[in-house]
């Protein structure tokens, strides 16, 4: 029976074979690697990945699709909301760093990216199809209009490369936006810092983009009893990732 895409799951199924081939070539899966696909849907990407890798774990919330996927040999089906999945446990079970891929549901793509952050050291790489606007924000440089909280939080932990764009016509049903494929490589040497505090600091900095940082982050730094030097006569979008990281490292210990 034909599966009808469900809006509540943000389902847009990849159907263009040329795009599928391009994604698989970008991932370049090899036998024995611990591949995990988020949102396999109708298995358009799942099948070629499985053929090349020999095994694959898939995370699918839709119970009807999960039941279909269980009929395929070589698949480990995790029927769950991806935001509840422990990727550290998955890596432990596979005794290997994970290669995470997927055509992510656009309605929760940013929460998924943030959910994966704590396990970056258990990941070899990530390849995702996302809304092009989100990929632009992920890869944005300081000074760009789309450089923001997502840019800083992800570039702190990953090397991010936008690979290619994908038109709406490549999907069934077509989304109302352009899409893009992105590659994320966890950085080997990451600055040691309080991740939760760093995330709060970056969120405060970008909470009012039009204002100078002295109106937002400046007040927060005073509350943290920061007595170092940091130029708050700038807007958050002008501050490079490295400066945000250095500031987080220079904060005094929590009271």
N, C-alpha and C positions, 0 to 999 in steps of 0.2 A: 504494500500500500504506500502511496505517496505521502511523505511527511509534510505537513503544512507548517511553515515557519511560524514560530510563536514570538509575538512582539515582546512579551514580558521577559523573555530570555535574550532579547536583542539578536535574534537569529537572522543572519544573512549568509547563505551558503555559497562558498566559492565554487564556480562552475566553469571557468575558463581554463582549458587544459594548458594553454601557453603560459598563463600566470602560475598555475600549479607547478609546471615544470621548472619555471624560473625560481620559484621559492625553494623547491627541493634541491636544485643545483646550488643555491646560496647556502643552504644548510649543510649539504654534502654529508648525509648520514652514512655511517660505517657499521658493519656487523659488530655486535658486542657492546656498542655504546648505550648508555642509559638515557634514552630519549623519552621525554614526557610531553604529550600534546594536550594543550588546554582547549576545550571546546571543539572536539573533532567533528561534531555535526553529522553530516552524511558521508564522512570518511573520504572526501575528495583528496585531502592531503594525507590522511591516515594511511591509505593503501600504498601509495608509492614510498612513503617513509618505512612502512612495515616491510615491503619487498626488499629494500636496501639494507635495513638494519637487522631484520630477522625477529625483532621483538620491540614492543612499544607499550608504554603506559599511557592511558588516556584518561582525562578528567572530564566527565560529562554530567551535568545536572539534570538534563531532560531524561526521565526514566524510560520513555519509549525509545529514544536514541541509544541509551545505555544498553537496553535489551538487545537491540540490533547489533551493537558492537560486540557483545559477548559471543555472538555466533562466529566471529572471526578468530582463527587460530593465531597465536602469538601476541594477542592483546591482553594487557592487564587493565581492566576497566575499574576506575575509581568513580563510583556514582556519588557525587558530592558537589556542593558549592565550592568553587575553587578558593574562595576567601576563607574557607575552613580547613584547607588541606595543609598538612605539615610537610613541607618540601624537604626539610632536614631528615625526617623519618623516611621519606622516599629515597633520598640519597643513601641513607644508612642501609636500607633494604637492598638496594642495587649495588652497594659497596663501590660506588663510583660517583664522580661528579656528574651532575645532570646536564643534559642539553634540552632546554625548554623551548617549545615552539607553539604556535597557535594563531588562529584567526580569532582574536579576542573579541568578546561582546563589547561593542562600542559604548554601551551605557554604563559599564563598570570597568573600563580599561585602566583608568588611573588608579582606582583602588587595587586592582590586580598587580600593577607595577609596584605600588607601595608595599603590598603584601609580600612580594617576592624579595624585597630589599634585605631583610635580615638573613636570608639564606644565600646571599651572593657568593659567599666563600665556598658554598657547596655546589656551585653552578659553573659549568665550563663556558656556556654561551646561551644566549636567548635570541630567537628570531620570531618576530611577531608581525602580524598584519593589524594595522590600527588605522583609525581615522587620520588622514594626512595632517590635519591641524594639530593633532596630538604629537605626531612624529616631529613636526616642525618645532613644537615647544620643547620636546625632549632634547633635540640637537641644537637649540638656539644658543647663540653666543651673547655675551654681555653687550648691552646697547641695543639689542633687537627688541622690537615691540612685543615679541612673544616669549622673550626670556623671562622666566619666572620661577616660582616655587618648584614646579616639576623639573625644570631644567637643572636647578641647583642640586636637588635631592638625588637625581639620577646620575648626573655627571660627577658627583662626589664619589660614586661607587662604580660607575661603568664608563667604558669608552663606547660612545654611541655613534652609529653610522646609518644614515638613511640610505637604503639601497635602491629602491625604485618605486614609482607611483603606480597605482592600480585604479582604473576607472570604475564607476558604479556598474557598468554593463558586465563586469566579470562576476557578478553575484546574482543569486536568485533567492529572494527578490532583491532588486538593486537598492542599495542605500541611497540616501539623498545627499551624500557627501563623497568626495574623493578619498581614496585610501592610500596607504603606503606601507612598505615592508621595511622594518628596521632591524639592525643587528646590534646586540648589546653584549659587550665583553667585559666581565668583571675585572677591575683593575687589580694588578698583583700586589701593589704596595698601597695600602689605604691608611690614611691618618687615623690614629686612635683618638676617639672622642665619644662623648655621651650622645648616642644616636637620637634618643628621645628629646634631649635638650636641644640638639642641633635642629631637629625637625621643627620644634617650637620656635626657635630663633628665626629660622627661615620663613616660617608662616607669618610671624609678626612683621618681619621686614617687608614682605610683599602684601601685607593686609590693606595698605592704602598706597597703591602704586604711584599715584600722582604727587604724593607728598614727599618731602625730604625725610631721610631716615631719622633725623633728630626728633621728628614728631612721633615716630613709631618705635623703631628699634632703639633710639637713644633713651627713651623712657624705660624700656625693658632692660637695657644694660645697666641703668642706674639701680633698678630693682635687684639685679643680680650682683650688685656691688663690684661691677667691673671698673677698674681704675687704670686700665691701659689706654693705648692710643688707637683710635679708629675714626676715620673720617665719616661723620654722619651728615655732612653737607652735600650729600649725593642722594639720588634715588636708588632704590634697591636694584633696579634693572641695570645700573652702571657698575655694580660690584661683581668681580669675577668669582667663580666658585672657590678658587684657592684662598681668597681673602675671607670668605665666609667660613671656610674650614679653619683657617688660622685663628679667626676670632673665637670660634667655638672652643678651640684648644686652649685659648688664653683666658677663658672664663674661670673665675675662682670656683673651688669645689662647692657643691650644693650645701646649704646650711643644714 
